[in-house]
Amino acid sequence: MEALAMEVSAVLAFSMLSVRSGGILESALVLASVVLGILAFGRFGLGRILSAAEGHLRTMEVVFSILVGFVLLLGFLAQTVGFNSAMAAFFLGVFASDYLRRNVYLLEKMRAITYGFFEPMFFFGLGLYFVRVDYGIAILGLGVFALAMSIKFVLGSQMARLIRVGGLRNFFAIAHEGGVDGAIMLTALQLGLVGGAAYSSAMLAILLMSIIAPLGYGGRSALARHRPTPSLEFVRYELDDVTAEELSRTLPTVYAREGDSVRDALSSAQELDARVMVLVDDSMGIRGSVNVHDLFRAAASGWMDSSVSEAMSASGSQVHPVPTVGRAESASRALEIFRSSDAQVVAVVDADGRLVGTILERELLRYLLRGRSS
């Protein structure tokens, strides 16, 4: 959040100072108009338009296309007044209505096109404006890198005292550089505020920071060594004294009822970042497991507001068998199931076969890594 606030502040300050026409006051008014316009459209207009489109067109693919069109149009309009188009899209996501946040199908599609298309094209485009890098530009880039890291080290250490976190880790957190900084430099180049040599030097410094900072922050370097991975026997020993129910109570329960709408089921899956869900009937009896990808396919086919059972049947998707363990059984039994099968989830049931909790393979791993005492 600290790094995000710094990046947003930098973009707003740069946008206000880089508007060519008029003075600071006029620039501030233009910037405020852009931000308030995006806020109003995102909060009060976008959701109503998409909801109406969904109701009339009955196909999520067209609604998704409309959403992408609005993002591109908003970016174009923002750039015509000197505001960065990428940040305009970012603000639209921040200010988006509750409808968009609840519609996990659109969110999943937007993530796919953002990280699969827009981001690669954006970073590829940053490299197109490089001039030929000679020794002078390389040395200047290293100097800018050293200066920026020194300033961020001082700021990170001071901020760490205020928010009570580790100074070194906070330094690496705010040293993350990349898209926002590249967008600022590219805008400055296009406005004629910097030349090609200065742009190339700054982008080299940003490139170095984008490589160094994640290594230190993520602990994937010598700065933070991993503890040795426990053996399978030790893991089993750790789980032997825990019942399946006790383990499941510490983990998120991922399930959907047959009568739940696909929309509600996807919303639950999105909240827990799950890719598979246990399906139960009204009495919490186990019916099997469903793949969240199949629910997305059903949503795309117009079954968003239908029940899960109807949508699965209509789209030809299968409800898969799900392994179960008794609530009083050892939690190590779930480990054995994951080892001997390709199951992603185990359902914990009572004596009558009703769902008590779930154990996701991913969540079991997280449980073991953080230890039972936490």
SULVEN-V330467 format. One record per helix or strand of 3 or more residues. SS is the DSSP state (A for helix, B for strand). FROM is the first residue (numbers start at 1). TO is the last residue. Records with the same first field share a line. If there is no record, write none. Layout:
BEGIN
SS->FROM-TO, FROM-TO
END
This chain:
BEGIN
A->2-18, 24-57, 60-80, 85-94, 98-102, 104-128, 135-163, 167-174, 179-190, 196-218, 232-240, 244-249, 262-272, 292-303, 308-314, 332-340, 361-370
B->255-257, 276-280, 285-291, 324-326, 345-349, 354-360
END
